[in-house]
Each structure stands twice: as C-alpha cells, then as structure tokens.
C-alpha cells in the first residue's frame, strides 16, 4: 500500500454523490424560502449568492472567503445583512437538510476515508470553501461520513482561496506542513480537483460516478468508488 503524507477528498459529487445543478437549484430554493420574511426576494438573493461565489473564486488571499462573500452581500443588501448572518447560519443547520433528498449517499464514502487513513498520515476534506462550517458538517452528515475523520476541513471561514486556483491547495499544504508531491487528491471535477492539484505535483484520482468534465482534464487514474477503493489498496 502506497504511503502518502495526506489524502485529500472533494465532497460534492465525490464523497457525497449528487448532480450539482439539481443540488444548487434545491439549495437556493430552500434558502430563499427561509429568508423571504426578512425582505430578501428570491431572484436578487440568488444573483447575490452567485456574485459572492464568483468573488470568492477570485479571492487574492488578503481576506478569508467569508469576508469576501459577506462584503458582496453588504454591497447588494446594505449593512442589514450582518444582522441576518445568524439566520443564514441557522438555515444551514436546519432547513438546508431538505437538500439531502437530491443526493445519493453511499457507504463506500466512509470506507474510502477510512482506507485513506491507513495509507496517509493526514486525511483532509478539500471541499471548495464556499460554505460555512455548519453547512459542511450538514453535508457530511448526509454522506454518513464523520467530521472527526478529517485532520482539516476547508470552509469559507478558514480559507483564502478557492478551486481551481492552485493557491487553494498550496494553502492547505502550508497549513498542514505537507509536500504536495507526496499527496493524493480525489475528486470528480477534472479541472478543479485534478488539473489544479496536479499543477502542484499531487497524485490524483478522478472519481467518475458523478463527473464534472469538459473533456479537458489531464491524464490520471480514474474510475468508480469500487475502483477508488482498489486504488487506495495498492
């Protein structure tokens, strides 16, 4: 069995199988319903969420992703948005669970994470840090994967970059004292998970059960969850 310093896992579409477009549509609908009584209309809210996401993707590292996101929301809705952050956080711990119905959890997810622990010193949840910690923990619960399985979980509070910026992976490596060339990234997105991680010299595995692909990804081992387990056993 090959020994890595760390194995990194993507979440959405990887440890938590899903159709991302269906998930986002469901999630936005639930959130809009939650905050409607506070005066947030659905279409302006969704537009602001996308703007905030785009700004996080372009984050230059001078602020956390959370700071970048809420600055965008303030620019759209005014300073009142800060009074309502607790309502958004409450949503992610409660109504957000309604989006679990459009995901397809598999017991192989926890098996893969446990197997990674056998072949690596660290196991990291390298989910694109658009969400607060409470939202990531909710999604992990849908996947039936224990948060305690990970030495680091990237969230918008503790991250200064997003995929596909290679600096996202560099920040993880520096924070955890890792040599990227001795790490493995597992994900379902050819660009964000595979190409970006490979640019730092990481080994990669492209999980193809719910792939995000434009046919532009680099060469890499690939396959189903069963094939991932076999790959980790090597």
C-alpha positions, 0 to 999 in steps of 0.5 A, spaced: 500 500 500 502 506 497 504 511 503 502 518 502 503 524 507 495 526 506 489 524 502 485 529 500 477 528 498 472 533 494 465 532 497 460 534 492 459 529 487 465 525 490 464 523 497 457 525 497 454 523 490 449 528 487 448 532 480 450 539 482 445 543 478 439 539 481 443 540 488 444 548 487 437 549 484 434 545 491 439 549 495 437 556 493 430 554 493 430 552 500 434 558 502 430 563 499 424 560 502 427 561 509 429 568 508 423 571 504 420 574 511 426 578 512 425 582 505 430 578 501 426 576 494 428 570 491 431 572 484 436 578 487 438 573 493 440 568 488 444 573 483 447 575 490 449 568 492 452 567 485 456 574 485 459 572 492 461 565 489 464 568 483 468 573 488 470 568 492 473 564 486 477 570 485 479 571 492 487 574 492 488 571 499 488 578 503 481 576 506 478 569 508 472 567 503 467 569 508 469 576 508 469 576 501 462 573 500 459 577 506 462 584 503 458 582 496 452 581 500 453 588 504 454 591 497 447 588 494 443 588 501 446 594 505 449 593 512 442 589 514 445 583 512 450 582 518 444 582 522 441 576 518 448 572 518 445 568 524 439 566 520 443 564 514 447 560 519 441 557 522 438 555 515 444 551 514 443 547 520 436 546 519 432 547 513 438 546 508 437 538 510 431 538 505 437 538 500 439 531 502 433 528 498 437 530 491 443 526 493 445 519 493 449 517 499 453 511 499 457 507 504 463 506 500 464 514 502 466 512 509 470 506 507 474 510 502 476 515 508 477 510 512 482 506 507 485 513 506 487 513 513 491 507 513 495 509 507 496 517 509 498 520 515 493 526 514 486 525 511 483 532 509 476 534 506 478 539 500 471 541 499 471 548 495 470 553 501 464 556 499 460 554 505 460 555 512 462 550 517 455 548 519 453 547 512 459 542 511 458 538 517 450 538 514 453 535 508 457 530 511 452 528 515 448 526 509 454 522 506 454 518 513 461 520 513 464 523 520 467 530 521 472 527 526 475 523 520 478 529 517 485 532 520 482 539 516 476 541 513 476 547 508 470 552 509 469 559 507 471 561 514 478 558 514 480 559 507 483 564 502 482 561 496 478 557 492 478 551 486 481 551 481 486 556 483 492 552 485 493 557 491 487 553 494 491 547 495 498 550 496 494 553 502 492 547 505 499 544 504 502 550 508 497 549 513 498 542 514 506 542 513 505 537 507 509 536 500 504 536 495 508 531 491 507 526 496 499 527 496 493 524 493 487 528 491 480 525 489 475 528 486 470 528 480 471 535 477 477 534 472 479 541 472 478 543 479 480 537 483 485 534 478 488 539 473 489 544 479 492 539 484 496 536 479 499 543 477 502 542 484 505 535 483 499 531 487 497 524 485 490 524 483 484 520 482 478 522 478 472 519 481 467 518 475 460 516 478 458 523 478 463 527 473 464 534 472 468 534 465 469 538 459 473 533 456 479 537 458 482 534 464 489 531 464 491 524 464 490 520 471 487 514 474 480 514 474 474 510 475 468 508 480 468 508 488 469 500 487 475 502 483 477 508 488 477 503 493 482 498 489 486 504 488 487 506 495 489 498 496 495 498 492 
